[in-house]
Amino acid sequence: MQFFVFNGLLSKQSLEREKSCMHRTWNLWGAIVIYLEVKRIRLKVSSSFAVMSIL
């Protein structure tokens, strides 16, 4: 998941310093990432169903 990759890119020192600021944006980031993941999975499922119906 991109979320954890992004988390890993930040150094621990900057994370500690920005923790209070990040905590607020983190929830928003999480919501966006989860939304995109769900959308992508739904797209995959619907496309596979379309392929199955054609076959």
PDB file as gemmi writes it, atoms N, CA and C in Angstrom:
CRYST1    1.000    1.000    1.000  90.00  90.00  90.00 P 1                      
ATOM      1  N   MET A   1       0.839  -1.204   0.000  1.00  0.00           N  
ATOM      2  CA  MET A   1       0.000   0.000   0.000  1.00  0.00           C  
ATOM      3  C   MET A   1       0.875   1.256   0.000  1.00  0.00           C  
ATOM      4  N   GLN A   2       0.517   2.230  -0.810  1.00  0.00           N  
ATOM      5  CA  GLN A   2       1.322   3.449  -0.952  1.00  0.00           C  
ATOM      6  C   GLN A   2       1.463   4.205   0.368  1.00  0.00           C  
ATOM      7  N   PHE A   3       0.426   4.076   1.201  1.00  0.00           N  
ATOM      8  CA  PHE A   3       0.375   4.773   2.490  1.00  0.00           C  
ATOM      9  C   PHE A   3       1.609   4.472   3.345  1.00  0.00           C  
ATOM     10  N   PHE A   4       1.959   3.198   3.444  1.00  0.00           N  
ATOM     11  CA  PHE A   4       3.091   2.791   4.272  1.00  0.00           C  
ATOM     12  C   PHE A   4       4.421   3.135   3.609  1.00  0.00           C  
ATOM     13  N   VAL A   5       4.448   3.137   2.288  1.00  0.00           N  
ATOM     14  CA  VAL A   5       5.651   3.545   1.560  1.00  0.00           C  
ATOM     15  C   VAL A   5       5.936   5.006   1.851  1.00  0.00           C  
ATOM     16  N   PHE A   6       4.899   5.831   1.777  1.00  0.00           N  
ATOM     17  CA  PHE A   6       5.006   7.263   2.068  1.00  0.00           C  
ATOM     18  C   PHE A   6       5.474   7.483   3.503  1.00  0.00           C  
ATOM     19  N   ASN A   7       4.942   6.698   4.418  1.00  0.00           N  
ATOM     20  CA  ASN A   7       5.319   6.762   5.831  1.00  0.00           C  
ATOM     21  C   ASN A   7       6.796   6.423   6.001  1.00  0.00           C  
ATOM     22  N   GLY A   8       7.252   5.397   5.279  1.00  0.00           N  
ATOM     23  CA  GLY A   8       8.637   4.950   5.370  1.00  0.00           C  
ATOM     24  C   GLY A   8       9.627   5.973   4.829  1.00  0.00           C  
ATOM     25  N   LEU A   9       9.195   6.771   3.853  1.00  0.00           N  
ATOM     26  CA  LEU A   9      10.077   7.770   3.241  1.00  0.00           C  
ATOM     27  C   LEU A   9      10.425   8.899   4.206  1.00  0.00           C  
ATOM     28  N   LEU A  10       9.533   9.179   5.128  1.00  0.00           N  
ATOM     29  CA  LEU A  10       9.785  10.247   6.110  1.00  0.00           C  
ATOM     30  C   LEU A  10      10.772   9.765   7.168  1.00  0.00           C  
ATOM     31  N   SER A  11      11.720  10.635   7.507  1.00  0.00           N  
ATOM     32  CA  SER A  11      12.669  10.281   8.573  1.00  0.00           C  
ATOM     33  C   SER A  11      11.977  10.397   9.923  1.00  0.00           C  
ATOM     34  N   LYS A  12      12.479   9.635  10.906  1.00  0.00           N  
ATOM     35  CA  LYS A  12      11.828   9.604  12.218  1.00  0.00           C  
ATOM     36  C   LYS A  12      11.862  10.969  12.907  1.00  0.00           C  
ATOM     37  N   GLN A  13      12.944  11.711  12.747  1.00  0.00           N  
ATOM     38  CA  GLN A  13      13.071  13.025  13.382  1.00  0.00           C  
ATOM     39  C   GLN A  13      12.008  13.991  12.874  1.00  0.00           C  
ATOM     40  N   SER A  14      11.852  14.066  11.554  1.00  0.00           N  
ATOM     41  CA  SER A  14      10.856  14.972  10.979  1.00  0.00           C  
ATOM     42  C   SER A  14       9.447  14.520  11.362  1.00  0.00           C  
ATOM     43  N   LEU A  15       9.268  13.202  11.463  1.00  0.00           N  
ATOM     44  CA  LEU A  15       7.969  12.654  11.846  1.00  0.00           C  
ATOM     45  C   LEU A  15       7.611  13.085  13.268  1.00  0.00           C  
ATOM     46  N   GLU A  16       8.596  13.012  14.169  1.00  0.00           N  
ATOM     47  CA  GLU A  16       8.385  13.428  15.558  1.00  0.00           C  
ATOM     48  C   GLU A  16       8.038  14.909  15.640  1.00  0.00           C  
ATOM     49  N   ARG A  17       8.748  15.707  14.858  1.00  0.00           N  
ATOM     50  CA  ARG A  17       8.550  17.158  14.866  1.00  0.00           C  
ATOM     51  C   ARG A  17       7.180  17.536  14.319  1.00  0.00           C  
ATOM     52  N   GLU A  18       6.758  16.837  13.273  1.00  0.00           N  
ATOM     53  CA  GLU A  18       5.512  17.185  12.586  1.00  0.00           C  
ATOM     54  C   GLU A  18       4.329  16.320  13.020  1.00  0.00           C  
ATOM     55  N   LYS A  19       4.531  15.519  14.051  1.00  0.00           N  
ATOM     56  CA  LYS A  19       3.520  14.529  14.451  1.00  0.00           C  
ATOM     57  C   LYS A  19       2.140  15.156  14.674  1.00  0.00           C  
ATOM     58  N   SER A  20       2.080  16.268  15.403  1.00  0.00           N  
ATOM     59  CA  SER A  20       0.795  16.910  15.691  1.00  0.00           C  
ATOM     60  C   SER A  20       0.121  17.402  14.410  1.00  0.00           C  
ATOM     61  N   CYS A  21       0.920  17.968  13.515  1.00  0.00           N  
ATOM     62  CA  CYS A  21       0.395  18.450  12.239  1.00  0.00           C  
ATOM     63  C   CYS A  21       0.001  17.263  11.354  1.00  0.00           C  
ATOM     64  N   MET A  22       0.872  16.251  11.329  1.00  0.00           N  
ATOM     65  CA  MET A  22       0.656  15.085  10.490  1.00  0.00           C  
ATOM     66  C   MET A  22      -0.580  14.306  10.922  1.00  0.00           C  
ATOM     67  N   HIS A  23      -0.770  14.211  12.239  1.00  0.00           N  
ATOM     68  CA  HIS A  23      -1.885  13.423  12.769  1.00  0.00           C  
ATOM     69  C   HIS A  23      -3.213  13.876  12.171  1.00  0.00           C  
ATOM     70  N   ARG A  24      -3.357  15.183  11.984  1.00  0.00           N  
ATOM     71  CA  ARG A  24      -4.588  15.720  11.404  1.00  0.00           C  
ATOM     72  C   ARG A  24      -4.710  15.352   9.928  1.00  0.00           C  
ATOM     73  N   THR A  25      -3.614  15.484   9.191  1.00  0.00           N  
ATOM     74  CA  THR A  25      -3.637  15.188   7.753  1.00  0.00           C  
ATOM     75  C   THR A  25      -3.609  13.682   7.493  1.00  0.00           C  
ATOM     76  N   TRP A  26      -3.064  12.934   8.465  1.00  0.00           N  
ATOM     77  CA  TRP A  26      -2.940  11.465   8.339  1.00  0.00           C  
ATOM     78  C   TRP A  26      -4.299  10.818   8.098  1.00  0.00           C  
ATOM     79  N   ASN A  27      -5.297  11.226   8.890  1.00  0.00           N  
ATOM     80  CA  ASN A  27      -6.641  10.664   8.758  1.00  0.00           C  
ATOM     81  C   ASN A  27      -7.197  10.946   7.364  1.00  0.00           C  
ATOM     82  N   LEU A  28      -6.945  12.159   6.866  1.00  0.00           N  
ATOM     83  CA  LEU A  28      -7.385  12.547   5.531  1.00  0.00           C  
ATOM     84  C   LEU A  28      -6.664  11.714   4.477  1.00  0.00           C  
ATOM     85  N   TRP A  29      -5.339  11.582   4.635  1.00  0.00           N  
ATOM     86  CA  TRP A  29      -4.527  10.768   3.724  1.00  0.00           C  
ATOM     87  C   TRP A  29      -5.052   9.336   3.694  1.00  0.00           C  
ATOM     88  N   GLY A  30      -5.282   8.777   4.871  1.00  0.00           N  
ATOM     89  CA  GLY A  30      -5.785   7.410   4.991  1.00  0.00           C  
ATOM     90  C   GLY A  30      -7.110   7.231   4.277  1.00  0.00           C  
ATOM     91  N   ALA A  31      -7.994   8.203   4.468  1.00  0.00           N  
ATOM     92  CA  ALA A  31      -9.309   8.156   3.831  1.00  0.00           C  
ATOM     93  C   ALA A  31      -9.183   8.189   2.313  1.00  0.00           C  
ATOM     94  N   ILE A  32      -8.302   9.060   1.807  1.00  0.00           N  
ATOM     95  CA  ILE A  32      -8.093   9.181   0.360  1.00  0.00           C  
ATOM     96  C   ILE A  32      -7.533   7.887  -0.208  1.00  0.00           C  
ATOM     97  N   VAL A  33      -6.513   7.349   0.461  1.00  0.00           N  
ATOM     98  CA  VAL A  33      -5.848   6.117  -0.011  1.00  0.00           C  
ATOM     99  C   VAL A  33      -6.823   4.948  -0.016  1.00  0.00           C  
ATOM    100  N   ILE A  34      -7.575   4.797   1.074  1.00  0.00           N  
ATOM    101  CA  ILE A  34      -8.554   3.706   1.176  1.00  0.00           C  
ATOM    102  C   ILE A  34      -9.611   3.853   0.079  1.00  0.00           C  
ATOM    103  N   TYR A  35     -10.079   5.097  -0.133  1.00  0.00           N  
ATOM    104  CA  TYR A  35     -11.069   5.368  -1.176  1.00  0.00           C  
ATOM    105  C   TYR A  35     -10.546   4.960  -2.553  1.00  0.00           C  
ATOM    106  N   LEU A  36      -9.291   5.339  -2.843  1.00  0.00           N  
ATOM    107  CA  LEU A  36      -8.682   5.002  -4.136  1.00  0.00           C  
ATOM    108  C   LEU A  36      -8.497   3.496  -4.294  1.00  0.00           C  
ATOM    109  N   GLU A  37      -8.070   2.839  -3.216  1.00  0.00           N  
ATOM    110  CA  GLU A  37      -7.883   1.379  -3.241  1.00  0.00           C  
ATOM    111  C   GLU A  37      -9.210   0.677  -3.535  1.00  0.00           C  
ATOM    112  N   VAL A  38     -10.259   1.087  -2.829  1.00  0.00           N  
ATOM    113  CA  VAL A  38     -11.586   0.487  -3.008  1.00  0.00           C  
ATOM    114  C   VAL A  38     -12.072   0.711  -4.438  1.00  0.00           C  
ATOM    115  N   LYS A  39     -11.862   1.934  -4.936  1.00  0.00           N  
ATOM    116  CA  LYS A  39     -12.278   2.272  -6.292  1.00  0.00           C  
ATOM    117  C   LYS A  39     -11.545   1.398  -7.307  1.00  0.00           C  
ATOM    118  N   ARG A  40     -10.235   1.207  -7.085  1.00  0.00           N  
ATOM    119  CA  ARG A  40      -9.410   0.412  -7.986  1.00  0.00           C  
ATOM    120  C   ARG A  40      -9.848  -1.055  -7.970  1.00  0.00           C  
ATOM    121  N   ILE A  41     -10.135  -1.582  -6.776  1.00  0.00           N  
ATOM    122  CA  ILE A  41     -10.572  -2.970  -6.630  1.00  0.00           C  
ATOM    123  C   ILE A  41     -11.928  -3.162  -7.321  1.00  0.00           C  
ATOM    124  N   ARG A  42     -12.831  -2.211  -7.129  1.00  0.00           N  
ATOM    125  CA  ARG A  42     -14.157  -2.279  -7.749  1.00  0.00           C  
ATOM    126  C   ARG A  42     -14.031  -2.270  -9.266  1.00  0.00           C  
ATOM    127  N   LEU A  43     -13.120  -1.436  -9.765  1.00  0.00           N  
ATOM    128  CA  LEU A  43     -12.883  -1.342 -11.207  1.00  0.00           C  
ATOM    129  C   LEU A  43     -12.397  -2.683 -11.746  1.00  0.00           C  
ATOM    130  N   LYS A  44     -11.466  -3.310 -10.997  1.00  0.00           N  
ATOM    131  CA  LYS A  44     -10.907  -4.612 -11.376  1.00  0.00           C  
ATOM    132  C   LYS A  44     -12.010  -5.674 -11.405  1.00  0.00           C  
ATOM    133  N   VAL A  45     -12.833  -5.679 -10.360  1.00  0.00           N  
ATOM    134  CA  VAL A  45     -13.915  -6.666 -10.237  1.00  0.00           C  
ATOM    135  C   VAL A  45     -14.919  -6.492 -11.371  1.00  0.00           C  
ATOM    136  N   SER A  46     -15.322  -5.248 -11.635  1.00  0.00           N  
ATOM    137  CA  SER A  46     -16.311  -4.985 -12.685  1.00  0.00           C  
ATOM    138  C   SER A  46     -15.757  -5.339 -14.062  1.00  0.00           C  
ATOM    139  N   SER A  47     -14.461  -5.062 -14.293  1.00  0.00           N  
ATOM    140  CA  SER A  47     -13.842  -5.391 -15.583  1.00  0.00           C  
ATOM    141  C   SER A  47     -13.733  -6.905 -15.760  1.00  0.00           C  
ATOM    142  N   SER A  48     -13.422  -7.631 -14.686  1.00  0.00           N  
ATOM    143  CA  SER A  48     -13.326  -9.093 -14.760  1.00  0.00           C  
ATOM    144  C   SER A  48     -14.704  -9.713 -15.004  1.00  0.00           C  
ATOM    145  N   PHE A  49     -15.741  -9.110 -14.408  1.00  0.00           N  
ATOM    146  CA  PHE A  49     -17.106  -9.586 -14.650  1.00  0.00           C  
ATOM    147  C   PHE A  49     -17.505  -9.346 -16.106  1.00  0.00           C  
ATOM    148  N   ALA A  50     -17.090  -8.204 -16.646  1.00  0.00           N  
ATOM    149  CA  ALA A  50     -17.383  -7.881 -18.050  1.00  0.00           C  
ATOM    150  C   ALA A  50     -16.727  -8.900 -18.974  1.00  0.00           C  
ATOM    151  N   VAL A  51     -15.476  -9.248 -18.669  1.00  0.00           N  
ATOM    152  CA  VAL A  51     -14.739 -10.245 -19.457  1.00  0.00           C  
ATOM    153  C   VAL A  51     -15.438 -11.600 -19.368  1.00  0.00           C  
ATOM    154  N   MET A  52     -15.881 -11.975 -18.156  1.00  0.00           N  
ATOM    155  CA  MET A  52     -16.566 -13.253 -17.946  1.00  0.00           C  
ATOM    156  C   MET A  52     -17.883 -13.305 -18.713  1.00  0.00           C  
ATOM    157  N   SER A  53     -18.610 -12.204 -18.740  1.00  0.00           N  
ATOM    158  CA  SER A  53     -19.889 -12.171 -19.444  1.00  0.00           C  
ATOM    159  C   SER A  53     -19.696 -12.264 -20.957  1.00  0.00           C  
ATOM    160  N   ILE A  54     -18.578 -11.694 -21.454  1.00  0.00           N  
ATOM    161  CA  ILE A  54     -18.266 -11.786 -22.886  1.00  0.00           C  
ATOM    162  C   ILE A  54     -17.929 -13.237 -23.238  1.00  0.00           C  
ATOM    163  N   LEU A  55     -17.135 -13.905 -22.408  1.00  0.00           N  
ATOM    164  CA  LEU A  55     -16.766 -15.309 -22.606  1.00  0.00           C  
ATOM    165  C   LEU A  55     -17.935 -16.191 -22.191  1.00  0.00           C  
TER     166      LEU A  55                                                      
END                                                                             
